[in-house]
Amino acid sequence: MHVILAAPRGFCAGVNMAIESLEQAIARYSAPVYVYHEIVHNRWVVERFQRRGVVFVDSLDEVPDGATLVFSAHGVAPEVRRRARECRLRILDATCPLVTKVHHEVIRLARQGYSIVLIGHAGHDEVVGTLGEAPDSIVLVQTVDDVERIEPPDPLRVAYLTQTTLSVSDAQAIIGRLKERFPAIVGPPRDDICYATQNRQTAVRELVREADLVLVVGSRNSSNSRRLAEIGRHAGVPSHLIDGPTDIREEWLDPGQTVLITAGASAPEDVVQRCVARLKARFQASVEQRSICNERVRFTLPPQLREP
């Protein structure tokens, strides 16, 4: 067996910043520290923090007054921020700056009187927060078919934005149809799909042609991880999303295979290496790392955590 390790893979700058923010919050303020939703969408990360006294909540009613509350990397709606301030919470905002950029675009476009189309997945934490910025001016679109049902008040004042973790090709198909229906539609100044999502997808597209099997390390509620597995399947290669080595099934494997392994932007590298170790132990697999680009992006911590 031969294993190709795709790079870039695993943690992106936004995930690194969110995890480091929570680490610093524990060190400075002691447990329990509360987090609104999962800090990132990964089972291993969440469980490791839970063992250290972090409490993940889906409602502010679960957070005692005056407690330390961290907003997750996916961001929150302004109503959540307002209520958190009313509860006199110590608030640390670990929202990925690329998500914050989309929020600011929603606010700007809504003030300018645009009907906003948000391309994304219903129920995803990022989408819920973004929709909350201008609920009366924004509509969610998940598929090309959804575009046909849009009836904006003024077809000449329509804009689109996207969730940051979408499949690039899926988003392009929806954007293409939006432009056909609304030729005057306005897009974001820069692509909303984040650099890390695009890089990981590009790596899979380039390397899957050499593979007999694709394993994507990431949790099922991770949107960007799911997209990586979809890309492999669309290329005609069996592709599986796994949380870790125990999810690898024997019936997927054959000694003569070339296996492409990658990881979503919230998956820890040590879990990736445990998956590689299983294949090395079982099949004496050789391992080759293949990189399509280098990532040097880094995001600063929330202001309160930058102080000495």
C-alpha positions as CSV (number, residue, x, y, z in Angstrom):
1,M,0.0,0.0,0.0
2,H,1.1,3.5,-0.7
3,V,-0.3,6.5,1.2
4,I,-0.3,10.1,-0.2
5,L,-0.6,12.7,2.5
6,A,-2.2,15.8,1.0
7,A,-1.0,19.2,2.0
8,P,-2.3,21.7,3.1
9,R,-4.5,19.7,5.4
10,G,-5.9,20.1,8.9
11,F,-6.0,23.2,11.0
12,C,-6.4,26.6,9.2
13,A,-5.5,30.0,10.7
14,G,-9.1,30.5,11.9
15,V,-9.1,27.2,13.8
16,N,-5.7,27.8,15.2
17,M,-6.8,31.2,16.5
18,A,-10.0,29.9,18.0
19,I,-8.3,27.0,19.8
20,E,-5.5,29.2,21.1
21,S,-8.1,31.7,22.3
22,L,-9.8,28.9,24.3
23,E,-6.5,27.7,25.7
24,Q,-5.6,31.2,26.8
25,A,-9.1,31.7,28.3
26,I,-8.7,28.6,30.5
27,A,-5.2,29.7,31.6
28,R,-6.3,33.2,32.5
29,Y,-9.7,32.8,33.9
30,S,-9.8,29.1,35.0
31,A,-12.5,26.5,34.3
32,P,-15.4,26.5,33.8
33,V,-15.1,28.5,30.5
34,Y,-18.3,28.4,28.4
35,V,-18.3,28.3,24.6
36,Y,-21.3,29.2,22.5
37,H,-21.6,26.2,20.2
38,E,-18.6,24.0,19.5
39,I,-15.4,26.0,19.3
40,V,-14.7,24.2,16.0
41,H,-16.6,21.3,14.4
42,N,-14.4,18.4,15.5
43,R,-15.2,15.7,18.0
44,W,-11.6,15.3,19.3
45,V,-11.1,19.0,19.9
46,V,-14.4,19.3,21.7
47,E,-13.8,16.3,23.9
48,R,-10.3,17.3,24.9
49,F,-11.6,20.7,26.0
50,Q,-14.5,19.2,27.9
51,R,-12.1,17.1,29.9
52,R,-10.4,20.4,31.0
53,G,-13.7,21.9,32.2
54,V,-14.9,23.7,29.1
55,V,-18.7,23.7,28.8
56,F,-20.2,24.0,25.3
57,V,-23.7,25.4,25.2
58,D,-26.4,26.1,22.5
59,S,-28.2,28.7,24.6
60,L,-27.2,31.6,26.8
61,D,-29.6,30.3,29.4
62,E,-27.0,27.7,30.2
63,V,-24.4,30.3,31.0
64,P,-24.3,31.8,34.6
65,D,-24.2,35.5,34.9
66,G,-20.7,36.9,35.0
67,A,-19.1,33.7,33.5
68,T,-16.4,33.7,30.8
69,L,-18.0,33.0,27.3
70,V,-16.1,32.4,24.1
71,F,-17.9,32.8,20.8
72,S,-16.9,30.0,18.4
73,A,-14.9,30.3,15.2
74,H,-18.2,30.2,13.2
75,G,-19.5,33.4,14.7
76,V,-22.9,34.4,16.2
77,A,-25.8,36.6,15.4
78,P,-26.0,40.1,16.8
79,E,-28.9,39.2,19.1
80,V,-26.6,36.6,20.8
81,R,-24.0,39.3,21.4
82,R,-26.6,41.7,22.8
83,R,-28.0,39.1,25.2
84,A,-24.5,38.1,26.3
85,R,-23.7,41.7,27.2
86,E,-27.0,42.0,29.2
87,C,-25.9,38.9,31.2
88,R,-22.7,40.7,32.2
89,L,-20.5,37.9,30.7
90,R,-16.8,38.2,30.1
91,I,-17.0,37.8,26.3
92,L,-14.1,36.6,24.2
93,D,-14.8,36.6,20.4
94,A,-12.9,33.8,18.6
95,T,-14.9,34.3,15.3
96,C,-12.8,33.6,12.3
97,P,-12.0,37.0,10.7
98,L,-13.1,35.6,7.3
99,V,-16.5,34.9,8.8
100,T,-16.6,38.4,10.3
101,K,-15.8,39.8,6.8
102,V,-19.0,38.2,5.5
103,H,-21.0,39.6,8.4
104,H,-19.7,43.1,7.6
105,E,-20.6,42.6,4.0
106,V,-24.2,41.7,4.9
107,I,-24.5,44.8,7.1
108,R,-23.1,47.1,4.3
109,L,-25.3,45.6,1.6
110,A,-28.5,45.7,3.7
111,R,-27.9,49.4,4.5
112,Q,-27.5,50.1,0.8
113,G,-30.9,48.5,0.1
114,Y,-29.9,45.3,-1.5
115,S,-31.7,42.0,-1.4
116,I,-29.0,39.6,-0.3
117,V,-28.7,35.9,-1.4
118,L,-26.6,33.9,1.0
119,I,-25.3,30.6,-0.5
120,G,-24.8,28.1,2.3
121,H,-26.2,25.2,4.3
122,A,-29.3,25.6,6.4
123,G,-28.6,25.1,10.1
124,H,-24.8,25.5,10.0
125,D,-23.6,27.7,12.8
126,E,-21.9,30.1,10.5
127,V,-25.0,30.5,8.3
128,V,-27.3,31.0,11.4
129,G,-25.0,33.8,12.6
130,T,-24.8,35.5,9.2
131,L,-28.5,35.4,8.6
132,G,-29.0,37.1,11.9
133,E,-27.2,40.2,10.7
134,A,-30.1,41.3,8.4
135,P,-33.0,38.8,8.6
136,D,-35.4,41.0,6.7
137,S,-32.9,41.5,3.8
138,I,-31.4,38.1,3.3
139,V,-32.5,34.7,1.9
140,L,-30.7,31.4,2.0
141,V,-30.0,29.4,-1.2
142,Q,-28.6,25.9,-1.0
143,T,-29.0,24.6,-4.6
144,V,-29.3,25.8,-8.1
145,D,-33.0,24.9,-8.0
146,D,-33.4,27.3,-5.1
147,V,-32.4,30.2,-7.3
148,E,-35.6,29.8,-9.3
149,R,-37.7,30.5,-6.3
150,I,-36.1,33.9,-5.5
151,E,-38.4,36.9,-6.0
152,P,-36.6,40.0,-4.8
153,P,-38.5,43.3,-4.6
154,D,-36.1,44.9,-7.1
155,P,-34.2,42.5,-9.5
156,L,-31.7,45.3,-10.1
157,R,-30.6,45.5,-6.5
158,V,-29.6,41.9,-5.7
159,A,-26.3,40.8,-4.1
160,Y,-24.9,37.4,-3.2
161,L,-22.5,36.2,-0.5
162,T,-21.4,32.7,0.5
163,Q,-20.6,30.6,3.5
164,T,-16.9,30.3,3.9
165,T,-16.7,26.5,3.8
166,L,-18.6,25.6,0.6
167,S,-17.5,23.5,-2.3
168,V,-16.0,25.9,-4.8
169,S,-17.6,24.1,-7.8
170,D,-21.0,23.9,-6.1
171,A,-20.9,27.6,-5.3
172,Q,-19.8,28.5,-8.8
173,A,-22.8,26.7,-10.3
174,I,-25.2,28.6,-8.0
175,I,-23.5,31.9,-8.7
176,G,-23.6,31.2,-12.4
177,R,-27.4,30.7,-12.3
178,L,-27.8,33.8,-10.1
179,K,-26.0,35.9,-12.8
180,E,-28.3,34.5,-15.5
181,R,-31.4,35.4,-13.6
182,F,-30.1,38.7,-12.2
183,P,-27.5,40.2,-14.6
184,A,-27.0,43.2,-12.4
185,I,-26.2,41.1,-9.3
186,V,-23.4,42.3,-7.1
187,G,-20.8,39.9,-5.6
188,P,-18.3,40.3,-2.7
189,P,-15.2,42.3,-3.4
190,R,-13.2,39.1,-2.7
191,D,-14.3,35.5,-2.7
192,D,-16.0,34.6,0.5
193,I,-14.9,30.9,0.4
194,C,-11.9,30.9,2.7
195,Y,-8.3,30.3,1.4
196,A,-7.9,27.1,3.5
197,T,-11.1,25.6,2.2
198,Q,-10.1,26.3,-1.4
199,N,-6.5,25.0,-0.9
200,R,-7.7,21.7,0.6
201,Q,-10.2,21.2,-2.1
202,T,-7.6,21.9,-4.8
203,A,-5.2,19.4,-3.3
204,V,-7.8,16.7,-3.4
205,R,-8.8,17.5,-7.0
206,E,-5.2,17.4,-8.1
207,L,-4.2,14.2,-6.2
208,V,-7.3,12.1,-6.4
209,R,-6.4,11.0,-9.9
210,E,-3.6,9.0,-8.5
211,A,-5.7,7.4,-5.7
212,D,-7.8,4.2,-5.4
213,L,-9.3,5.4,-2.1
214,V,-9.7,8.7,-0.3
215,L,-9.9,9.1,3.5
216,V,-10.9,12.5,4.8
217,V,-10.2,13.0,8.6
218,G,-12.9,15.2,10.0
219,S,-16.2,15.1,11.9
220,R,-19.5,14.8,10.2
221,N,-20.7,18.2,11.3
222,S,-17.7,19.8,9.6
223,S,-18.9,21.4,6.4
224,N,-15.5,21.7,4.8
225,S,-14.6,18.1,5.6
226,R,-17.7,16.8,4.0
227,R,-16.9,18.8,0.9
228,L,-13.5,17.1,0.6
229,A,-15.1,13.6,0.6
230,E,-17.7,14.8,-2.0
231,I,-14.9,15.9,-4.3
232,G,-13.3,12.4,-4.2
233,R,-16.6,10.7,-4.9
234,H,-17.4,13.1,-7.8
235,A,-14.0,12.0,-9.3
236,G,-15.2,8.4,-9.2
237,V,-12.9,7.3,-6.3
238,P,-14.4,5.7,-3.1
239,S,-14.1,8.4,-0.5
240,H,-14.9,8.2,3.2
241,L,-15.2,10.8,6.0
242,I,-13.7,9.4,9.2
243,D,-13.3,10.8,12.7
244,G,-10.3,8.7,13.4
245,P,-8.5,5.4,12.8
246,T,-11.2,3.2,14.4
247,D,-13.6,4.4,11.6
248,I,-11.4,2.8,8.9
249,R,-13.1,-0.4,7.7
250,E,-11.3,-3.4,6.5
251,E,-13.5,-3.9,3.5
252,W,-12.3,-0.5,2.1
253,L,-8.7,-1.6,2.1
254,D,-6.5,-3.6,-0.3
255,P,-2.7,-4.2,0.0
256,G,-2.1,-2.8,-3.5
257,Q,-4.0,0.5,-3.1
258,T,-2.8,4.0,-3.3
259,V,-4.7,5.8,-0.5
260,L,-5.0,9.6,-0.4
261,I,-5.4,11.0,3.1
262,T,-6.4,14.6,3.8
263,A,-8.0,16.4,6.7
264,G,-10.6,19.1,7.2
265,A,-9.7,22.5,8.5
266,S,-10.7,21.6,12.1
267,A,-9.1,18.1,12.3
268,P,-6.0,17.7,14.5
269,E,-2.8,16.4,12.9
270,D,-2.2,13.8,15.6
271,V,-5.5,12.1,14.6
272,V,-4.3,12.1,10.9
273,Q,-1.0,10.5,12.0
274,R,-2.8,7.8,14.0
275,C,-4.7,6.9,10.8
276,V,-1.5,6.7,8.9
277,A,0.0,4.6,11.6
278,R,-2.8,2.1,11.3
279,L,-2.2,1.6,7.6
280,K,1.5,1.3,8.1
281,A,1.0,-1.3,10.8
282,R,-1.6,-3.3,8.8
283,F,-0.1,-3.1,5.3
284,Q,3.5,-1.8,5.8
285,A,2.3,1.2,3.8
286,S,4.9,3.7,2.4
287,V,4.0,7.3,3.0
288,E,4.6,10.3,0.7
289,Q,3.6,13.9,1.5
290,R,2.5,16.0,-1.5
291,S,2.0,19.7,-1.1
292,I,0.2,21.9,-3.6
293,C,1.0,25.2,-1.8
294,N,2.3,26.7,1.5
295,E,0.0,28.5,3.9
296,R,1.4,31.3,6.0
297,V,-1.8,33.0,7.2
298,R,-2.1,33.8,10.9
299,F,-4.8,35.6,12.8
300,T,-4.4,37.5,16.0
301,L,-6.1,36.6,19.3
302,P,-9.0,38.6,20.7
303,P,-7.9,41.9,22.2
304,Q,-8.3,40.8,25.8
305,L,-6.0,37.9,25.3
306,R,-3.2,40.0,23.7
307,E,-2.6,41.8,26.9
308,P,0.2,40.7,29.1
